[in-house]
């Protein structure tokens, strides 16, 4: 019998990636792509490590998922990310024709929802607020530590 895993299960995987970013001094954003009830790709922010402003968790995980599937399109996949994607990442998700996006914490300053869901592919389903408290808490702790 196949056990269908929950959004919370996959978001916890993304949180593990965010914690890895935190430990490396990166803004703690983590992402996983799930397809057919299993994680096929995982990544976290690496902008500092790679000295690359585009090395957001979402961009890196899209590349890994596309390589895994051998396709640039991810219609049958769900991206779980701990922070609402920025406009750059939302644009990449649009080009990938992502099936579903699930994010934890909102990003009122840089998040794509400032511009509306139309930034994404028209068929992309969006869910948000999954483990929001845990996702927000990790980000807050990181920025408190940086200012401290």
NUTORKE-220594 format. One record per residue (C-alpha): residue in three letters; y negated, z negated, x negated. Coordinates in pm, whole numbers, plus 50000, padded with zeros to 5 digits. Layout:
N
res;north;up;east
ala;Y;Z;X;
...
***
This chain:
148
res;north;up;east
unk;50000;50000;50000;
unk;49655;50097;49868;
unk;49399;49819;49855;
unk;49051;49949;49927;
unk;48811;49772;49694;
unk;48475;49651;49822;
unk;48121;49738;49719;
unk;48095;49385;49581;
unk;48395;49445;49356;
unk;48240;49754;49201;
unk;47893;49596;49178;
unk;48048;49312;48980;
unk;48172;49575;48735;
unk;47815;49710;48711;
unk;47689;49354;48655;
unk;47925;49320;48359;
unk;47763;49628;48211;
unk;47417;49482;48276;
unk;47521;49163;48095;
unk;47630;49374;47797;
unk;47285;49536;47795;
unk;47123;49191;47810;
unk;47324;49077;47506;
unk;47207;49387;47315;
unk;46841;49328;47395;
unk;46825;49611;47648;
unk;46677;49581;47996;
unk;46988;49455;48178;
unk;47081;49743;48405;
unk;47445;49838;48444;
unk;47620;50113;48633;
unk;47968;50229;48725;
unk;48090;50539;48905;
unk;48387;50496;49136;
unk;48597;50778;49273;
unk;48907;50740;49488;
unk;48888;50362;49469;
unk;48875;50338;49089;
unk;48609;50317;48820;
unk;48592;50646;48630;
unk;48280;50574;48421;
unk;48067;50281;48313;
unk;47742;50244;48120;
unk;47437;50027;48064;
unk;47084;50086;47946;
unk;47069;50197;47582;
unk;46706;50309;47548;
unk;46638;50074;47255;
unk;46966;50135;47075;
unk;46942;50513;47104;
unk;46562;50526;47077;
unk;46570;50748;47386;
unk;46362;50692;47698;
unk;46619;50885;47904;
unk;46914;50661;47806;
unk;46911;50475;48138;
unk;47242;50340;48267;
unk;47246;50596;48550;
unk;47198;50897;48321;
unk;47465;50778;48079;
unk;47716;50700;48355;
unk;47656;51039;48522;
unk;47740;51214;48197;
unk;48054;51005;48150;
unk;48169;51064;48510;
unk;48106;51438;48486;
unk;48303;51454;48162;
unk;48588;51257;48319;
unk;48604;51486;48624;
unk;48526;51808;48439;
unk;48254;51880;48696;
unk;47879;51838;48711;
unk;47902;51756;49082;
unk;47991;51408;49204;
unk;48005;51457;49582;
unk;48316;51240;49617;
unk;48184;50958;49399;
unk;47984;50639;49445;
unk;47739;50513;49186;
unk;47697;50136;49173;
unk;47388;50028;48981;
unk;47232;49684;48949;
unk;46871;49803;48989;
unk;46719;50065;49219;
unk;46705;50390;49019;
unk;46374;50525;48893;
unk;46252;50870;48995;
unk;46399;51032;48680;
unk;46743;50892;48757;
unk;46717;50973;49128;
unk;46641;51333;49033;
unk;46953;51344;48817;
unk;47155;51197;49105;
unk;47019;51474;49328;
unk;47132;51745;49085;
unk;47476;51581;49063;
unk;47498;51587;49444;
unk;47611;51225;49436;
unk;47805;51127;49746;
unk;47690;50767;49768;
unk;47449;50536;49589;
unk;47478;50158;49605;
unk;47221;49944;49427;
unk;47165;49574;49394;
unk;46804;49477;49326;
unk;46502;49670;49451;
unk;46242;49792;49199;
unk;45906;49780;49373;
unk;45720;49913;49066;
unk;45940;50194;48934;
unk;46202;50256;49204;
unk;46254;50595;49366;
unk;46211;50455;49718;
unk;45836;50454;49662;
unk;45875;50827;49723;
unk;46147;50800;49984;
unk;46512;50895;50013;
unk;46418;51265;50001;
unk;46423;51237;49620;
unk;46803;51222;49645;
unk;47038;51496;49763;
unk;47026;51523;50145;
unk;47394;51425;50178;
unk;47374;51119;49951;
unk;47434;50799;50144;
unk;47239;50494;50027;
unk;47327;50125;50050;
unk;47126;49849;49885;
unk;47111;49475;49844;
unk;47472;49438;49727;
unk;47480;49123;49509;
unk;47101;49146;49506;
unk;47054;48782;49402;
unk;47281;48813;49097;
unk;47125;49144;48993;
unk;46768;49015;49033;
unk;46846;48689;48858;
unk;46973;48862;48544;
unk;46661;49080;48526;
unk;46432;48780;48579;
unk;46610;48583;48308;
unk;46573;48875;48066;
unk;46200;48917;48123;
unk;46135;48540;48113;
unk;46313;48529;47777;
unk;46109;48824;47646;
unk;45778;48665;47748;
unk;45882;48317;47638;
***
